[in-house]
Amino acid sequence: MISTKRAYNFNAGPSALPLEVLQKAQEELVDFNNSGMSIMEMSHRSKDYEAVHNDAITHLRSLYSIPDNYEVLFLQGGGSLQFTMVPMNFLSEAQTASYILTGSWSEKAIKEAKLFGQTQQAASTKDNAYRNIPALEEIQFNETDAYVHITSNNTIYGTQWQEFPQTGEVPLIADMSSDILSKPVDVSNFGIIYAGAQKNLGPSGVTVVIIRKDLLEKANKNIPTMLKYSTHADANSLYNTPPTFGIYMLGEVLKWVEEKGGLEAIAKNNEEKAKLIYDVIDNSNGFYSGHATPESRSLMNITFRVTNEELEKQFLAEAKEAGFIGLNGHRSVGGCRASTYNSVPVETCKALADFMIAFQNKHQ
Ligand SMILES: Cc1ncc(COP(=O)(O)O)c(C=O)c1O
């Protein structure tokens, strides 16, 4: 029997997965669909696996109402390899790509683009310690740009785009690694959406790419086979051995989201969860302070400081003692961070909110 003792898991990624999905995977682990073997032990060309693979694509298409002129790809290499694949496929020496800098992941993305062509910052909030997302009016790009790149949710700083820029004919490319599947998104606004799976989609090892088909035709041709999007699009992401177990888990997570009522319902739940914690911060008279400006706050990663460093250390130590996992801020910025991805239950967020209030009452 599976133990249902579940941690208060606020890890930033890999992070919590739905208990129901883990239990189903456990049930099917050694004998998938009466095959006498695990999904991990099967050929990726088998009928059983092919059904799982295609089912995952179908569920993602259905949840996001992905238009027919987009491909859904399952790749490897994480969000980080997408930082390279995007410019390798879509930028050349004579072209410029625009990047909007909203945190460390955007910085990593632009660094890779510089290897392939010209880049420019369409906007940056670095001077404000990445506390906010730029206003749409601040964004500057040219009609001739190869693309405009954004990070839709900034995992480390705890900010999230509330409204996406409209870039017209210039493809908008979004790294949605830390907020994919957290709310409805109009896919047709984007040229490419990419995301490593290990926050909202499933275990690490699979990267989802949603790409507009006309871009596949325009991509640079003289690049390595495995790094061409078209290689994977032409082969239904079965050009080589895909991360089969990760894709199976992704399919189960997608079905779980459907059972929860789809993306609208998930978004409402995420709002409710984040509000529990932001309300404590806002009502603490400065005992807790949020890193992000209120209008840019992320519903996925809540970043905050405790009134002084000594108490902050104590807060993190006492929280750990009380069973809260993953509350330390990213090693590059310190402080505290609660990641409240889709699979983190409301009760877990409520427990943290109560703990924060109790800690303040004790130490104020
Ligand atoms: C927004 C964002 N982009 C990219 C990455 C890098 O992803 P990966 O570790 O899958 O390469 C992360 C990792 O946390 C992230 O949060």
The ligand as a MOL file (V3000), in Angstrom:
LIG
                    3D

  0  0  0     0  0            999 V3000
M  V30 BEGIN CTAB
M  V30 COUNTS 16 16 0 0 0
M  V30 BEGIN ATOM
M  V30 1 C 11.3110 29.7520 -16.1970 0
M  V30 2 C 12.3630 28.6810 -16.3370 0
M  V30 3 N 12.9590 28.5020 -17.5210 0
M  V30 4 C 13.9010 27.5540 -17.6990 0
M  V30 5 C 14.3040 26.7480 -16.6530 0
M  V30 6 C 15.3600 25.7240 -16.8830 0
M  V30 7 O 14.7650 24.5070 -17.0430 0
M  V30 8 P 15.5310 23.1330 -17.1150 0
M  V30 9 O 16.1340 22.8830 -15.7730 0
M  V30 10 O 14.4390 22.1900 -17.4920 0
M  V30 11 O 16.5610 23.2440 -18.1840 0
M  V30 12 C 13.6980 26.8900 -15.4090 0
M  V30 13 C 14.0850 26.0160 -14.2850 0
M  V30 14 O 13.6520 26.1530 -13.1740 0
M  V30 15 C 12.7050 27.8870 -15.2430 0
M  V30 16 O 12.1020 28.0720 -14.0590 0
M  V30 END ATOM
M  V30 BEGIN BOND
M  V30 1 1 1 2
M  V30 2 1 2 3
M  V30 3 2 2 15
M  V30 4 2 3 4
M  V30 5 1 4 5
M  V30 6 1 5 6
M  V30 7 2 5 12
M  V30 8 1 6 7
M  V30 9 1 7 8
M  V30 10 2 8 9
M  V30 11 1 8 10
M  V30 12 1 8 11
M  V30 13 1 12 13
M  V30 14 1 12 15
M  V30 15 2 13 14
M  V30 16 1 15 16
M  V30 END BOND
M  V30 END CTAB
M  END
